[in-house]
């Protein structure tokens, strides 16, 4: 289903923005006047005047609203770059098949009906639980900020998959970036058991250093 949304954007927001920009430029011009004299001073003032006119001509109330939405949603120049992606993950909380995309400071779950954005700072603990059948494993993320699905809040994300499932994940960073940020902890191509690859990604990309695995537990 498609729907159209229209916004009325009051011009007073644009007026406030232009006042702030003018104040900032005036401060920059005052600083340049202290540093430059003679012809350099005149060129600096002319350059600033042209910049002010261009800003006033180009910025509109609609563009300002768009800019604020991008800022609030953390959508920047590099925000759309996926660092790593895992496809076809079966989840039992919330239920369905999702893809998991890792970005610089958050990850996204993409499903057929719902999409969720999870900030790395909101991931509190991770549990890796083997099911009694010895075949499947439940990989649980505990969240400080729950996911919302309608009126339901999910404080946990639970992935359910076979213990022996293997995957290959490509890290979308240059070898230099990987070495600088993660040293030898990550490789350009990650291969192995799904739970091992997941744990490595959460350890290094998210910063979860300890994944809780129960020992010596037997169900009744």
C-alpha positions as CSV (number, residue, x, y, z in Angstrom):
1,X,0.0,0.0,0.0
2,X,1.3,3.4,-0.9
3,X,0.4,6.6,0.9
4,X,1.3,10.3,0.4
5,X,2.3,12.6,3.2
6,X,2.5,16.3,2.9
7,X,4.0,18.7,5.5
8,X,3.4,22.3,6.1
9,X,6.7,23.9,7.1
10,X,6.4,27.3,8.8
11,X,8.9,29.9,7.5
12,X,9.8,31.0,11.0
13,X,12.1,27.9,11.2
14,X,13.9,29.2,8.2
15,X,14.2,32.7,9.7
16,X,15.8,31.3,12.8
17,X,18.2,29.2,10.7
18,X,19.2,32.2,8.6
19,X,19.7,34.3,11.8
20,X,22.0,31.6,13.2
21,X,24.0,31.4,10.0
22,X,24.4,35.2,9.8
23,X,25.6,35.2,13.4
24,X,28.1,32.5,12.7
25,X,29.4,34.2,9.6
26,X,29.7,37.5,11.4
27,X,31.8,35.8,14.0
28,X,34.0,34.3,11.3
29,X,34.3,37.7,9.6
30,X,35.3,39.3,12.9
31,X,38.0,36.7,13.4
32,X,39.3,37.2,9.9
33,X,39.4,40.9,10.3
34,X,41.8,40.4,13.3
35,X,44.0,38.2,11.2
36,X,44.0,39.9,7.8
37,X,44.6,43.5,6.7
38,X,44.5,45.5,3.5
39,X,43.5,43.6,0.3
40,X,43.2,40.3,2.1
41,X,40.7,41.8,4.5
42,X,38.5,43.1,1.5
43,X,38.6,39.7,-0.3
44,X,37.6,37.9,2.9
45,X,34.6,40.2,3.4
46,X,33.5,39.9,-0.3
47,X,33.8,36.1,-0.1
48,X,31.7,35.9,3.0
49,X,29.0,38.2,1.5
50,X,28.8,35.9,-1.5
51,X,28.5,32.8,0.7
52,X,25.7,34.4,2.7
53,X,23.8,35.3,-0.5
54,X,24.2,31.8,-1.8
55,X,23.0,30.2,1.4
56,X,20.0,32.5,1.5
57,X,19.2,31.7,-2.1
58,X,19.6,27.9,-1.8
59,X,18.1,27.1,1.6
60,X,14.3,26.8,1.8
61,X,12.0,25.8,4.6
62,X,11.5,22.4,2.9
63,X,15.2,21.8,2.6
64,X,15.7,22.7,6.2
65,X,13.1,20.1,7.3
66,X,14.8,17.5,5.2
67,X,18.2,18.4,6.7
68,X,16.7,18.0,10.3
69,X,15.2,14.7,9.4
70,X,18.6,13.4,8.2
71,X,20.3,14.7,11.3
72,X,17.8,13.1,13.7
73,X,17.9,9.8,11.8
74,X,21.7,9.7,11.7
75,X,21.7,9.7,8.0
76,X,24.9,11.1,6.8
77,X,27.3,10.8,3.9
78,X,28.5,7.4,5.1
79,X,25.4,6.3,7.0
80,X,24.2,4.1,4.1
81,X,27.4,2.1,3.9
82,X,26.9,-1.5,5.2
83,X,30.0,-2.8,7.0
84,X,28.7,-6.4,7.0
85,X,25.5,-8.2,6.2
86,X,24.0,-11.6,7.1
87,X,21.0,-12.9,5.1
88,X,18.1,-15.2,5.9
89,X,18.3,-15.3,9.7
90,X,15.3,-17.0,11.4
91,X,14.1,-15.1,14.4
92,X,11.6,-16.3,17.1
93,X,11.6,-12.8,18.8
94,X,10.3,-11.0,16.8
95,X,9.1,-13.8,14.6
96,X,10.1,-14.1,11.0
97,X,13.1,-14.3,8.6
98,X,15.3,-11.2,8.7
99,X,18.5,-10.0,7.2
100,X,21.0,-8.4,9.7
101,X,23.0,-5.4,8.4
102,X,25.9,-3.9,10.5
103,X,26.6,-0.2,10.0
104,X,29.2,2.0,11.8
105,X,27.2,2.5,15.0
106,X,24.0,0.6,14.6
107,X,22.5,-2.5,12.9
108,X,19.3,-3.1,11.1
109,X,16.9,-6.0,10.9
110,X,15.1,-6.2,7.6
111,X,12.0,-8.4,7.3
112,X,9.1,-8.8,5.0
113,X,6.8,-6.7,7.1
114,X,8.9,-4.9,9.7
115,X,12.3,-3.2,9.8
116,X,14.1,-2.4,13.0
117,X,17.1,-0.2,13.8
118,X,19.2,-1.1,16.8
119,X,21.8,1.2,18.2
120,X,25.0,-0.6,19.3
121,X,24.9,1.3,22.6
122,X,21.4,-0.3,23.3
123,X,22.8,-3.9,23.2
124,X,23.4,-4.8,26.8
125,X,24.1,-8.5,26.8
126,X,24.3,-11.5,24.5
127,X,23.5,-15.0,25.4
128,X,24.3,-18.1,23.3
129,X,22.0,-21.0,24.3
130,X,22.1,-24.5,22.9
131,X,18.7,-26.1,22.7
132,X,17.9,-29.5,24.3
133,X,17.8,-31.2,20.8
134,X,21.5,-30.5,20.4
135,X,20.9,-29.4,16.8
136,X,19.7,-25.8,17.2
137,X,21.0,-22.8,19.0
138,X,19.3,-19.6,20.3
139,X,21.3,-16.5,20.1
140,X,19.8,-13.8,22.3
141,X,20.4,-10.0,22.4
142,X,19.2,-8.1,25.5
143,X,18.3,-4.5,24.7
144,X,18.2,-1.4,26.9
145,X,15.7,0.2,24.5
146,X,13.1,-2.4,23.4
147,X,11.9,-2.8,19.8
148,X,8.4,-1.8,19.2
149,X,6.0,-3.9,17.1
150,X,2.6,-2.3,17.3
151,X,1.7,-2.2,21.0
152,X,4.2,-5.0,21.8
153,X,7.7,-4.2,23.2
154,X,10.5,-6.6,22.6
155,X,13.3,-6.3,25.2
156,X,15.1,-9.3,23.6
157,X,16.0,-10.4,20.1
158,X,16.2,-14.2,19.7
159,X,17.8,-15.9,16.7
160,X,17.2,-19.6,16.2
161,X,19.4,-21.5,13.8
162,X,21.3,-24.8,13.4
163,X,24.5,-25.1,15.4
164,X,26.4,-26.4,12.3
165,X,25.2,-23.7,9.9
166,X,28.1,-22.1,8.1
167,X,28.2,-18.7,6.4
168,X,30.6,-16.4,4.6
169,X,30.5,-12.7,5.3
170,X,32.4,-10.0,3.5
171,X,33.6,-7.0,5.5
172,X,33.0,-3.9,3.4
173,X,36.1,-2.0,4.5
174,X,39.6,-1.7,3.0
175,X,42.4,-3.9,4.4
176,X,44.0,-0.8,5.8
177,X,40.8,0.3,7.6
178,X,40.3,-3.2,9.0
179,X,43.9,-3.3,10.3
180,X,43.7,0.1,11.8
181,X,40.4,-0.3,13.6
182,X,40.3,-4.1,14.4
183,X,43.9,-5.3,13.9
184,X,43.8,-9.0,13.3
185,X,40.4,-9.6,14.9
186,X,38.6,-9.2,11.5
187,X,39.4,-10.5,8.1
188,X,38.1,-9.1,4.7
189,X,36.2,-12.4,4.3
190,X,34.8,-14.1,7.4
191,X,33.9,-17.8,7.1
192,X,32.9,-20.4,9.7
193,X,30.0,-21.4,11.9
194,X,27.2,-18.8,12.1
195,X,27.5,-18.4,15.8
196,X,31.2,-17.9,15.6
197,X,30.9,-15.3,12.9
198,X,28.1,-13.5,14.7
199,X,30.1,-13.5,18.0
200,X,33.2,-12.1,16.2
201,X,31.1,-9.3,14.6
202,X,29.4,-8.4,17.9
203,X,32.7,-8.5,19.7
204,X,34.5,-6.1,17.3
205,X,31.9,-4.0,15.6
206,X,29.5,-3.6,18.5
207,X,32.0,-3.9,21.4
208,X,30.4,-6.7,23.3
209,X,33.4,-8.4,24.8
210,X,31.7,-11.1,26.8
211,X,29.1,-13.4,25.4
212,X,27.3,-15.5,28.1
213,X,27.3,-19.2,27.5
214,X,25.7,-21.4,30.3
215,X,27.8,-24.3,31.4
216,X,26.7,-27.5,33.1
217,X,23.0,-26.8,32.7
218,X,20.5,-29.6,32.0
219,X,16.8,-29.2,31.5
220,X,14.3,-31.1,33.7
